[in-house]
Amino acid sequence: MQADDLAFDRRHIWHPYTSMTRPLPAYPVVAADGCELTLSNGLRLVDGMSSWWAAIHGYNHPVINQAMNEQIGRMSHVMFGGITHPPAVALCRRLVALTPAGLECVFLADSGSVAVEVAIKMALQYWQARGEPRRELLALRQGYHGDTFGAMSVCDPDNSMHSLYQGYLPPHRFVEAPRRRFDDTWLEGDDAPLATLLAAHHRTLASVILEPIVQGAVGMRFYHPEYLRRARALCDRYGILLIADEIATGFGRTGEWFACNRAGYSLCGQSLDRRRPVSRRHADPSPRGGYYQRERRRLFHARADVYGQSAGLRRRQRQPVAAGG
């Protein structure tokens, strides 16, 4: 990259999470391999952020490259509404085989934020279809779930980059983040704030949403797995849906295939981040959560005459370029 390229970048290109008036210098990357980024001057840097947690297998992986090249030669993109194709079926077949028992369905989305939007819409539509409209969600403080409006509304309302939008976002309820660290001895009562809020507001809550085990945006804050077990039990007690945001934790990042495995429970119903194939969102499995076969048609297809399809799933879907890998 030349000096005029960097000057144009600074003047005309807006980078994520960057000041418009005092932007930091952008590193000019010309190549990537493994865990390293190569700059235009030859300097190599270790990408400790792993491309925002997306490059779980590293850059320039030969198996991934081969799968992408083979797929792009056959079909780079088709819409997914009313159409299917072998790479999508192969990908989803493998995902269903990898996930815990009860996770039987896959919905492909195009980003982490969109996956959260889909999960929230599914939760809201579930209660709407039951004839009990609910609009509130319960989220953990210090949590992060994305940058679109629905996702921002369940991020920490005070200590996040989204506090600017208070008053514009849908209001939800927030509970104190877990205090016990991952390797601490469990302290009885750490889940008391969650239990208190659920006892008081469970009749108006559509869902609880949390990042299992790791709250990523606040410095990779690892909390105790027992909190997840208690959250699962409380949601079961009150018949509340549970959304586990595994965008940053799924597919082995915590030492288990999914962070929820550390709590010893499975979740049923899911929406997946297609852009980052190592990302996912889960929704509640319990019969009271409603994501089981007998209720699926009644709850999510009964309004087809109005919506044409499940409003919670009505989202542009695309060809997974490297699904065959």
Secondary structure, DSSP 8 states (H G I E B T S, - for coil): --HHHHHHHHHH---TT--SSS------EEEEEBTEEEETTS-EEE-TTHHHHT-TT-BT-HHHHHHHHHHHHH-S----TT---HHHHHHHHHHHHHS-TT-----EESSHHHHHHHHHHHHHHHHHHTT----EEEEETT----SSHHHHTTS-SSSSTTGGGTTTS---EEE----SBTTS---TTTTHHHHHHHHHHTTTEEEEEE-SSEEGGGT-EEB-HHHHHHHHHHHHHHT-EEEEE-TTTTTTTTSSSSGGGGGT-----EEEESSSTTEEEE---STTTT-SHHHHHHHHTTTHHHHSS-GGG-------TTTT-
